[in-house]
Amino acid sequence: MNPFKPNTTSYHDYEILKDLQWHCIKCELKSGQAKTWQTWRDAYGLQFEESAPNSRRWESRII
């Protein structure tokens, strides 16, 4: 479930990233700044990260 309001940059980017695949910051995401994802982590406890170093397997974590 997307925690962001529809028609916002965060909502759009979450919809793209929720499949946990690699995505192009320039051509697929509306926000290419780390600050956006810092806010996701700090305000919502949400972040995407590799399950193990260099595994190329990503997971969504709620911290």
mmCIF file of the N, C-alpha and C atoms, coordinates in Angstrom:
data_MODEL
# 
_entry.id   MODEL 
# 
loop_
_atom_site.group_PDB 
_atom_site.id 
_atom_site.type_symbol 
_atom_site.label_atom_id 
_atom_site.label_alt_id 
_atom_site.label_comp_id 
_atom_site.label_asym_id 
_atom_site.label_entity_id 
_atom_site.label_seq_id 
_atom_site.pdbx_PDB_ins_code 
_atom_site.Cartn_x 
_atom_site.Cartn_y 
_atom_site.Cartn_z 
_atom_site.occupancy 
_atom_site.B_iso_or_equiv 
_atom_site.pdbx_formal_charge 
_atom_site.auth_seq_id 
_atom_site.auth_comp_id 
_atom_site.auth_asym_id 
_atom_site.auth_atom_id 
_atom_site.pdbx_PDB_model_num 
ATOM 1   N N  . MET A 1 1  ? 0.843  -1.185 0.000   1.00 0.00 ? 1  MET A N  1 
ATOM 2   C CA . MET A 1 1  ? 0.000  0.000  0.000   1.00 0.00 ? 1  MET A CA 1 
ATOM 3   C C  . MET A 1 1  ? 0.885  1.243  0.000   1.00 0.00 ? 1  MET A C  1 
ATOM 4   N N  . ASN A 1 2  ? 0.598  2.139  -0.894  1.00 0.00 ? 2  ASN A N  1 
ATOM 5   C CA . ASN A 1 2  ? 1.383  3.357  -1.033  1.00 0.00 ? 2  ASN A CA 1 
ATOM 6   C C  . ASN A 1 2  ? 1.014  4.331  0.091   1.00 0.00 ? 2  ASN A C  1 
ATOM 7   N N  . PRO A 1 3  ? 1.992  4.750  0.924   1.00 0.00 ? 3  PRO A N  1 
ATOM 8   C CA . PRO A 1 3  ? 1.692  5.622  2.056   1.00 0.00 ? 3  PRO A CA 1 
ATOM 9   C C  . PRO A 1 3  ? 1.563  7.101  1.691   1.00 0.00 ? 3  PRO A C  1 
ATOM 10  N N  . PHE A 1 4  ? 1.764  7.444  0.429   1.00 0.00 ? 4  PHE A N  1 
ATOM 11  C CA . PHE A 1 4  ? 1.785  8.844  0.017   1.00 0.00 ? 4  PHE A CA 1 
ATOM 12  C C  . PHE A 1 4  ? 0.482  9.256  -0.669  1.00 0.00 ? 4  PHE A C  1 
ATOM 13  N N  . LYS A 1 5  ? 0.236  10.566 -0.699  1.00 0.00 ? 5  LYS A N  1 
ATOM 14  C CA . LYS A 1 5  ? -0.972 11.097 -1.332  1.00 0.00 ? 5  LYS A CA 1 
ATOM 15  C C  . LYS A 1 5  ? -0.870 10.959 -2.850  1.00 0.00 ? 5  LYS A C  1 
ATOM 16  N N  . PRO A 1 6  ? -1.968 10.544 -3.500  1.00 0.00 ? 6  PRO A N  1 
ATOM 17  C CA . PRO A 1 6  ? -1.968 10.439 -4.968  1.00 0.00 ? 6  PRO A CA 1 
ATOM 18  C C  . PRO A 1 6  ? -1.608 11.777 -5.623  1.00 0.00 ? 6  PRO A C  1 
ATOM 19  N N  . ASN A 1 7  ? -1.052 11.697 -6.800  1.00 0.00 ? 7  ASN A N  1 
ATOM 20  C CA . ASN A 1 7  ? -0.657 12.866 -7.595  1.00 0.00 ? 7  ASN A CA 1 
ATOM 21  C C  . ASN A 1 7  ? 0.493  13.656 -6.986  1.00 0.00 ? 7  ASN A C  1 
ATOM 22  N N  . THR A 1 8  ? 1.303  13.001 -6.147  1.00 0.00 ? 8  THR A N  1 
ATOM 23  C CA . THR A 1 8  ? 2.507  13.646 -5.623  1.00 0.00 ? 8  THR A CA 1 
ATOM 24  C C  . THR A 1 8  ? 3.730  12.935 -6.186  1.00 0.00 ? 8  THR A C  1 
ATOM 25  N N  . THR A 1 9  ? 4.858  13.608 -6.112  1.00 0.00 ? 9  THR A N  1 
ATOM 26  C CA . THR A 1 9  ? 6.111  13.019 -6.582  1.00 0.00 ? 9  THR A CA 1 
ATOM 27  C C  . THR A 1 9  ? 6.434  11.745 -5.815  1.00 0.00 ? 9  THR A C  1 
ATOM 28  N N  . SER A 1 10 ? 6.280  11.778 -4.512  1.00 0.00 ? 10 SER A N  1 
ATOM 29  C CA . SER A 1 10 ? 6.583  10.593 -3.707  1.00 0.00 ? 10 SER A CA 1 
ATOM 30  C C  . SER A 1 10 ? 5.666  9.430  -4.062  1.00 0.00 ? 10 SER A C  1 
ATOM 31  N N  . TYR A 1 11 ? 4.399  9.711  -4.306  1.00 0.00 ? 11 TYR A N  1 
ATOM 32  C CA . TYR A 1 11 ? 3.457  8.655  -4.695  1.00 0.00 ? 11 TYR A CA 1 
ATOM 33  C C  . TYR A 1 11 ? 3.913  8.008  -5.999  1.00 0.00 ? 11 TYR A C  1 
ATOM 34  N N  . HIS A 1 12 ? 4.218  8.825  -6.979  1.00 0.00 ? 12 HIS A N  1 
ATOM 35  C CA . HIS A 1 12 ? 4.669  8.323  -8.285  1.00 0.00 ? 12 HIS A CA 1 
ATOM 36  C C  . HIS A 1 12 ? 5.926  7.478  -8.132  1.00 0.00 ? 12 HIS A C  1 
ATOM 37  N N  . ASP A 1 13 ? 6.926  7.999  -7.430  1.00 0.00 ? 13 ASP A N  1 
ATOM 38  C CA . ASP A 1 13 ? 8.191  7.281  -7.284  1.00 0.00 ? 13 ASP A CA 1 
ATOM 39  C C  . ASP A 1 13 ? 8.021  5.982  -6.509  1.00 0.00 ? 13 ASP A C  1 
ATOM 40  N N  . TYR A 1 14 ? 7.173  5.988  -5.489  1.00 0.00 ? 14 TYR A N  1 
ATOM 41  C CA . TYR A 1 14 ? 6.920  4.758  -4.738  1.00 0.00 ? 14 TYR A CA 1 
ATOM 42  C C  . TYR A 1 14 ? 6.298  3.700  -5.649  1.00 0.00 ? 14 TYR A C  1 
ATOM 43  N N  . GLU A 1 15 ? 5.344  4.107  -6.481  1.00 0.00 ? 15 GLU A N  1 
ATOM 44  C CA . GLU A 1 15 ? 4.706  3.163  -7.407  1.00 0.00 ? 15 GLU A CA 1 
ATOM 45  C C  . GLU A 1 15 ? 5.730  2.541  -8.349  1.00 0.00 ? 15 GLU A C  1 
ATOM 46  N N  . ILE A 1 16 ? 6.706  3.311  -8.785  1.00 0.00 ? 16 ILE A N  1 
ATOM 47  C CA . ILE A 1 16 ? 7.754  2.796  -9.665  1.00 0.00 ? 16 ILE A CA 1 
ATOM 48  C C  . ILE A 1 16 ? 8.681  1.854  -8.892  1.00 0.00 ? 16 ILE A C  1 
ATOM 49  N N  . LEU A 1 17 ? 9.086  2.259  -7.707  1.00 0.00 ? 17 LEU A N  1 
ATOM 50  C CA . LEU A 1 17 ? 10.091 1.508  -6.945  1.00 0.00 ? 17 LEU A CA 1 
ATOM 51  C C  . LEU A 1 17 ? 9.555  0.275  -6.212  1.00 0.00 ? 17 LEU A C  1 
ATOM 52  N N  . LYS A 1 18 ? 8.260  0.178  -6.023  1.00 0.00 ? 18 LYS A N  1 
ATOM 53  C CA . LYS A 1 18 ? 7.725  -0.914 -5.203  1.00 0.00 ? 18 LYS A CA 1 
ATOM 54  C C  . LYS A 1 18 ? 7.947  -2.300 -5.797  1.00 0.00 ? 18 LYS A C  1 
ATOM 55  N N  . ASP A 1 19 ? 8.299  -2.381 -7.081  1.00 0.00 ? 19 ASP A N  1 
ATOM 56  C CA . ASP A 1 19 ? 8.588  -3.694 -7.667  1.00 0.00 ? 19 ASP A CA 1 
ATOM 57  C C  . ASP A 1 19 ? 9.988  -4.190 -7.306  1.00 0.00 ? 19 ASP A C  1 
ATOM 58  N N  . LEU A 1 20 ? 10.766 -3.338 -6.630  1.00 0.00 ? 20 LEU A N  1 
ATOM 59  C CA . LEU A 1 20 ? 12.100 -3.673 -6.127  1.00 0.00 ? 20 LEU A CA 1 
ATOM 60  C C  . LEU A 1 20 ? 13.090 -4.043 -7.237  1.00 0.00 ? 20 LEU A C  1 
ATOM 61  N N  . GLN A 1 21 ? 12.879 -3.472 -8.418  1.00 0.00 ? 21 GLN A N  1 
ATOM 62  C CA . GLN A 1 21 ? 13.804 -3.653 -9.533  1.00 0.00 ? 21 GLN A CA 1 
ATOM 63  C C  . GLN A 1 21 ? 14.625 -2.375 -9.698  1.00 0.00 ? 21 GLN A C  1 
ATOM 64  N N  . TRP A 1 22 ? 15.661 -2.452 -10.516 1.00 0.00 ? 22 TRP A N  1 
ATOM 65  C CA . TRP A 1 22 ? 16.467 -1.272 -10.824 1.00 0.00 ? 22 TRP A CA 1 
ATOM 66  C C  . TRP A 1 22 ? 15.662 -0.339 -11.713 1.00 0.00 ? 22 TRP A C  1 
ATOM 67  N N  . HIS A 1 23 ? 15.768 0.970  -11.470 1.00 0.00 ? 23 HIS A N  1 
ATOM 68  C CA . HIS A 1 23 ? 15.075 1.969  -12.281 1.00 0.00 ? 23 HIS A CA 1 
ATOM 69  C C  . HIS A 1 23 ? 15.991 3.151  -12.542 1.00 0.00 ? 23 HIS A C  1 
ATOM 70  N N  . CYS A 1 24 ? 15.789 3.783  -13.676 1.00 0.00 ? 24 CYS A N  1 
ATOM 71  C CA . CYS A 1 24 ? 16.584 4.940  -14.077 1.00 0.00 ? 24 CYS A CA 1 
ATOM 72  C C  . CYS A 1 24 ? 16.064 6.201  -13.387 1.00 0.00 ? 24 CYS A C  1 
ATOM 73  N N  . ILE A 1 25 ? 16.936 6.872  -12.653 1.00 0.00 ? 25 ILE A N  1 
ATOM 74  C CA . ILE A 1 25 ? 16.538 8.096  -11.961 1.00 0.00 ? 25 ILE A CA 1 
ATOM 75  C C  . ILE A 1 25 ? 16.144 9.172  -12.968 1.00 0.00 ? 25 ILE A C  1 
ATOM 76  N N  . LYS A 1 26 ? 16.865 9.262  -14.056 1.00 0.00 ? 26 LYS A N  1 
ATOM 77  C CA . LYS A 1 26 ? 16.605 10.327 -15.032 1.00 0.00 ? 26 LYS A CA 1 
ATOM 78  C C  . LYS A 1 26 ? 15.333 10.115 -15.843 1.00 0.00 ? 26 LYS A C  1 
ATOM 79  N N  . CYS A 1 27 ? 15.040 8.881  -16.215 1.00 0.00 ? 27 CYS A N  1 
ATOM 80  C CA . CYS A 1 27 ? 13.910 8.673  -17.129 1.00 0.00 ? 27 CYS A CA 1 
ATOM 81  C C  . CYS A 1 27 ? 12.659 8.069  -16.490 1.00 0.00 ? 27 CYS A C  1 
ATOM 82  N N  . GLU A 1 28 ? 12.735 7.552  -15.279 1.00 0.00 ? 28 GLU A N  1 
ATOM 83  C CA . GLU A 1 28 ? 11.557 6.921  -14.682 1.00 0.00 ? 28 GLU A CA 1 
ATOM 84  C C  . GLU A 1 28 ? 11.050 7.607  -13.417 1.00 0.00 ? 28 GLU A C  1 
ATOM 85  N N  . LEU A 1 29 ? 11.950 8.193  -12.648 1.00 0.00 ? 29 LEU A N  1 
ATOM 86  C CA . LEU A 1 29 ? 11.544 8.784  -11.373 1.00 0.00 ? 29 LEU A CA 1 
ATOM 87  C C  . LEU A 1 29 ? 11.424 10.295 -11.483 1.00 0.00 ? 29 LEU A C  1 
ATOM 88  N N  . LYS A 1 30 ? 10.501 10.849 -10.725 1.00 0.00 ? 30 LYS A N  1 
ATOM 89  C CA . LYS A 1 30 ? 10.330 12.301 -10.727 1.00 0.00 ? 30 LYS A CA 1 
ATOM 90  C C  . LYS A 1 30 ? 11.341 12.984 -9.817  1.00 0.00 ? 30 LYS A C  1 
ATOM 91  N N  . SER A 1 31 ? 11.779 12.291 -8.786  1.00 0.00 ? 31 SER A N  1 
ATOM 92  C CA . SER A 1 31 ? 12.757 12.864 -7.872  1.00 0.00 ? 31 SER A CA 1 
ATOM 93  C C  . SER A 1 31 ? 14.060 12.091 -7.983  1.00 0.00 ? 31 SER A C  1 
ATOM 94  N N  . GLY A 1 32 ? 15.132 12.794 -8.245  1.00 0.00 ? 32 GLY A N  1 
ATOM 95  C CA . GLY A 1 32 ? 16.433 12.146 -8.339  1.00 0.00 ? 32 GLY A CA 1 
ATOM 96  C C  . GLY A 1 32 ? 17.343 12.543 -7.197  1.00 0.00 ? 32 GLY A C  1 
ATOM 97  N N  . GLN A 1 33 ? 16.773 13.110 -6.158  1.00 0.00 ? 33 GLN A N  1 
ATOM 98  C CA . GLN A 1 33 ? 17.564 13.602 -5.042  1.00 0.00 ? 33 GLN A CA 1 
ATOM 99  C C  . GLN A 1 33 ? 17.476 12.658 -3.847  1.00 0.00 ? 33 GLN A C  1 
ATOM 100 N N  . ALA A 1 34 ? 18.588 12.463 -3.197  1.00 0.00 ? 34 ALA A N  1 
ATOM 101 C CA . ALA A 1 34 ? 18.628 11.593 -2.019  1.00 0.00 ? 34 ALA A CA 1 
ATOM 102 C C  . ALA A 1 34 ? 17.743 12.129 -0.894  1.00 0.00 ? 34 ALA A C  1 
ATOM 103 N N  . LYS A 1 35 ? 17.525 13.436 -0.857  1.00 0.00 ? 35 LYS A N  1 
ATOM 104 C CA . LYS A 1 35 ? 16.719 14.041 0.200   1.00 0.00 ? 35 LYS A CA 1 
ATOM 105 C C  . LYS A 1 35 ? 15.303 13.457 0.226   1.00 0.00 ? 35 LYS A C  1 
ATOM 106 N N  . THR A 1 36 ? 14.754 13.161 -0.934  1.00 0.00 ? 36 THR A N  1 
ATOM 107 C CA . THR A 1 36 ? 13.412 12.565 -0.991  1.00 0.00 ? 36 THR A CA 1 
ATOM 108 C C  . THR A 1 36 ? 13.374 11.263 -0.223  1.00 0.00 ? 36 THR A C  1 
ATOM 109 N N  . TRP A 1 37 ? 14.349 10.398 -0.476  1.00 0.00 ? 37 TRP A N  1 
ATOM 110 C CA . TRP A 1 37 ? 14.352 9.088  0.168   1.00 0.00 ? 37 TRP A CA 1 
ATOM 111 C C  . TRP A 1 37 ? 14.777 9.180  1.629   1.00 0.00 ? 37 TRP A C  1 
ATOM 112 N N  . GLN A 1 38 ? 15.543 10.204 1.983   1.00 0.00 ? 38 GLN A N  1 
ATOM 113 C CA . GLN A 1 38 ? 15.847 10.453 3.398   1.00 0.00 ? 38 GLN A CA 1 
ATOM 114 C C  . GLN A 1 38 ? 14.554 10.784 4.131   1.00 0.00 ? 38 GLN A C  1 
ATOM 115 N N  . THR A 1 39 ? 13.727 11.598 3.506   1.00 0.00 ? 39 THR A N  1 
ATOM 116 C CA . THR A 1 39 ? 12.440 11.960 4.102   1.00 0.00 ? 39 THR A CA 1 
ATOM 117 C C  . THR A 1 39 ? 11.559 10.731 4.263   1.00 0.00 ? 39 THR A C  1 
ATOM 118 N N  . TRP A 1 40 ? 11.552 9.854  3.261   1.00 0.00 ? 40 TRP A N  1 
ATOM 119 C CA . TRP A 1 40 ? 10.780 8.614  3.370   1.00 0.00 ? 40 TRP A CA 1 
ATOM 120 C C  . TRP A 1 40 ? 11.222 7.827  4.593   1.00 0.00 ? 40 TRP A C  1 
ATOM 121 N N  . ARG A 1 41 ? 12.522 7.721  4.775   1.00 0.00 ? 41 ARG A N  1 
ATOM 122 C CA . ARG A 1 41 ? 13.059 6.957  5.897   1.00 0.00 ? 41 ARG A CA 1 
ATOM 123 C C  . ARG A 1 41 ? 12.724 7.631  7.220   1.00 0.00 ? 41 ARG A C  1 
ATOM 124 N N  . ASP A 1 42 ? 12.970 8.943  7.305   1.00 0.00 ? 42 ASP A N  1 
ATOM 125 C CA . ASP A 1 42 ? 12.787 9.658  8.566   1.00 0.00 ? 42 ASP A CA 1 
ATOM 126 C C  . ASP A 1 42 ? 11.314 9.833  8.950   1.00 0.00 ? 42 ASP A C  1 
ATOM 127 N N  . ALA A 1 43 ? 10.469 10.160 7.991   1.00 0.00 ? 43 ALA A N  1 
ATOM 128 C CA . ALA A 1 43 ? 9.066  10.441 8.291   1.00 0.00 ? 43 ALA A CA 1 
ATOM 129 C C  . ALA A 1 43 ? 8.187  9.192  8.309   1.00 0.00 ? 43 ALA A C  1 
ATOM 130 N N  . TYR A 1 44 ? 8.527  8.209  7.458   1.00 0.00 ? 44 TYR A N  1 
ATOM 131 C CA . TYR A 1 44 ? 7.674  7.031  7.318   1.00 0.00 ? 44 TYR A CA 1 
ATOM 132 C C  . TYR A 1 44 ? 8.350  5.735  7.745   1.00 0.00 ? 44 TYR A C  1 
ATOM 133 N N  . GLY A 1 45 ? 9.658  5.789  8.037   1.00 0.00 ? 45 GLY A N  1 
ATOM 134 C CA . GLY A 1 45 ? 10.382 4.579  8.403   1.00 0.00 ? 45 GLY A CA 1 
ATOM 135 C C  . GLY A 1 45 ? 10.505 3.613  7.242   1.00 0.00 ? 45 GLY A C  1 
ATOM 136 N N  . LEU A 1 46 ? 10.509 4.135  6.022   1.00 0.00 ? 46 LEU A N  1 
ATOM 137 C CA . LEU A 1 46 ? 10.481 3.316  4.822   1.00 0.00 ? 46 LEU A CA 1 
ATOM 138 C C  . LEU A 1 46 ? 11.749 3.514  4.008   1.00 0.00 ? 46 LEU A C  1 
ATOM 139 N N  . GLN A 1 47 ? 12.381 2.407  3.620   1.00 0.00 ? 47 GLN A N  1 
ATOM 140 C CA . GLN A 1 47 ? 13.522 2.511  2.721   1.00 0.00 ? 47 GLN A CA 1 
ATOM 141 C C  . GLN A 1 47 ? 13.671 1.244  1.906   1.00 0.00 ? 47 GLN A C  1 
ATOM 142 N N  . PHE A 1 48 ? 14.305 1.403  0.754   1.00 0.00 ? 48 PHE A N  1 
ATOM 143 C CA . PHE A 1 48 ? 14.600 0.284  -0.130  1.00 0.00 ? 48 PHE A CA 1 
ATOM 144 C C  . PHE A 1 48 ? 16.088 0.020  -0.029  1.00 0.00 ? 48 PHE A C  1 
ATOM 145 N N  . GLU A 1 49 ? 16.469 -1.235 0.151   1.00 0.00 ? 49 GLU A N  1 
ATOM 146 C CA . GLU A 1 49 ? 17.892 -1.552 0.250   1.00 0.00 ? 49 GLU A CA 1 
ATOM 147 C C  . GLU A 1 49 ? 18.165 -2.973 -0.210  1.00 0.00 ? 49 GLU A C  1 
ATOM 148 N N  . GLU A 1 50 ? 19.435 -3.223 -0.527  1.00 0.00 ? 50 GLU A N  1 
ATOM 149 C CA . GLU A 1 50 ? 19.831 -4.569 -0.933  1.00 0.00 ? 50 GLU A CA 1 
ATOM 150 C C  . GLU A 1 50 ? 19.748 -5.507 0.261   1.00 0.00 ? 50 GLU A C  1 
ATOM 151 N N  . SER A 1 51 ? 19.300 -6.722 0.024   1.00 0.00 ? 51 SER A N  1 
ATOM 152 C CA . SER A 1 51 ? 19.184 -7.695 1.108   1.00 0.00 ? 51 SER A CA 1 
ATOM 153 C C  . SER A 1 51 ? 20.554 -8.166 1.580   1.00 0.00 ? 51 SER A C  1 
ATOM 154 N N  . ALA A 1 52 ? 21.542 -8.130 0.700   1.00 0.00 ? 52 ALA A N  1 
ATOM 155 C CA . ALA A 1 52 ? 22.934 -8.454 1.031   1.00 0.00 ? 52 ALA A CA 1 
ATOM 156 C C  . ALA A 1 52 ? 23.823 -7.656 0.074   1.00 0.00 ? 52 ALA A C  1 
ATOM 157 N N  . PRO A 1 53 ? 25.011 -7.278 0.499   1.00 0.00 ? 53 PRO A N  1 
ATOM 158 C CA . PRO A 1 53 ? 25.892 -6.502 -0.383  1.00 0.00 ? 53 PRO A CA 1 
ATOM 159 C C  . PRO A 1 53 ? 26.097 -7.185 -1.738  1.00 0.00 ? 53 PRO A C  1 
ATOM 160 N N  . ASN A 1 54 ? 25.944 -6.402 -2.795  1.00 0.00 ? 54 ASN A N  1 
ATOM 161 C CA . ASN A 1 54 ? 26.138 -6.862 -4.176  1.00 0.00 ? 54 ASN A CA 1 
ATOM 162 C C  . ASN A 1 54 ? 25.192 -7.980 -4.606  1.00 0.00 ? 54 ASN A C  1 
ATOM 163 N N  . SER A 1 55 ? 24.114 -8.179 -3.890  1.00 0.00 ? 55 SER A N  1 
ATOM 164 C CA . SER A 1 55 ? 23.182 -9.256 -4.237  1.00 0.00 ? 55 SER A CA 1 
ATOM 165 C C  . SER A 1 55 ? 22.253 -8.874 -5.386  1.00 0.00 ? 55 SER A C  1 
ATOM 166 N N  . ARG A 1 56 ? 22.088 -7.575 -5.594  1.00 0.00 ? 56 ARG A N  1 
ATOM 167 C CA . ARG A 1 56 ? 21.151 -7.049 -6.594  1.00 0.00 ? 56 ARG A CA 1 
ATOM 168 C C  . ARG A 1 56 ? 19.717 -7.493 -6.313  1.00 0.00 ? 56 ARG A C  1 
ATOM 169 N N  . ARG A 1 57 ? 19.469 -7.923 -5.092  1.00 0.00 ? 57 ARG A N  1 
ATOM 170 C CA . ARG A 1 57 ? 18.102 -8.229 -4.653  1.00 0.00 ? 57 ARG A CA 1 
ATOM 171 C C  . ARG A 1 57 ? 17.710 -7.131 -3.682  1.00 0.00 ? 57 ARG A C  1 
ATOM 172 N N  . TRP A 1 58 ? 16.653 -6.419 -3.996  1.00 0.00 ? 58 TRP A N  1 
ATOM 173 C CA . TRP A 1 58 ? 16.233 -5.290 -3.182  1.00 0.00 ? 58 TRP A CA 1 
ATOM 174 C C  . TRP A 1 58 ? 14.989 -5.654 -2.386  1.00 0.00 ? 58 TRP A C  1 
ATOM 175 N N  . GLU A 1 59 ? 14.859 -5.007 -1.253  1.00 0.00 ? 59 GLU A N  1 
ATOM 176 C CA . GLU A 1 59 ? 13.676 -5.226 -0.430  1.00 0.00 ? 59 GLU A CA 1 
ATOM 177 C C  . GLU A 1 59 ? 13.238 -3.904 0.163   1.00 0.00 ? 59 GLU A C  1 
ATOM 178 N N  . SER A 1 60 ? 11.982 -3.846 0.490   1.00 0.00 ? 60 SER A N  1 
ATOM 179 C CA . SER A 1 60 ? 11.412 -2.679 1.141   1.00 0.00 ? 60 SER A CA 1 
ATOM 180 C C  . SER A 1 60 ? 11.418 -2.968 2.634   1.00 0.00 ? 60 SER A C  1 
ATOM 181 N N  . ARG A 1 61 ? 11.956 -2.037 3.397   1.00 0.00 ? 61 ARG A N  1 
ATOM 182 C CA . ARG A 1 61 ? 11.994 -2.240 4.849   1.00 0.00 ? 61 ARG A CA 1 
ATOM 183 C C  . ARG A 1 61 ? 11.273 -1.115 5.553   1.00 0.00 ? 61 ARG A C  1 
ATOM 184 N N  . ILE A 1 62 ? 10.544 -1.454 6.551   1.00 0.00 ? 62 ILE A N  1 
ATOM 185 C CA . ILE A 1 62 ? 9.930  -0.456 7.412   1.00 0.00 ? 62 ILE A CA 1 
ATOM 186 C C  . ILE A 1 62 ? 10.686 -0.510 8.721   1.00 0.00 ? 62 ILE A C  1 
ATOM 187 N N  . ILE A 1 63 ? 11.339 0.610  9.027   1.00 0.00 ? 63 ILE A N  1 
ATOM 188 C CA . ILE A 1 63 ? 12.190 0.647  10.223  1.00 0.00 ? 63 ILE A CA 1 
ATOM 189 C C  . ILE A 1 63 ? 11.578 1.517  11.300  1.00 0.00 ? 63 ILE A C  1 
# 
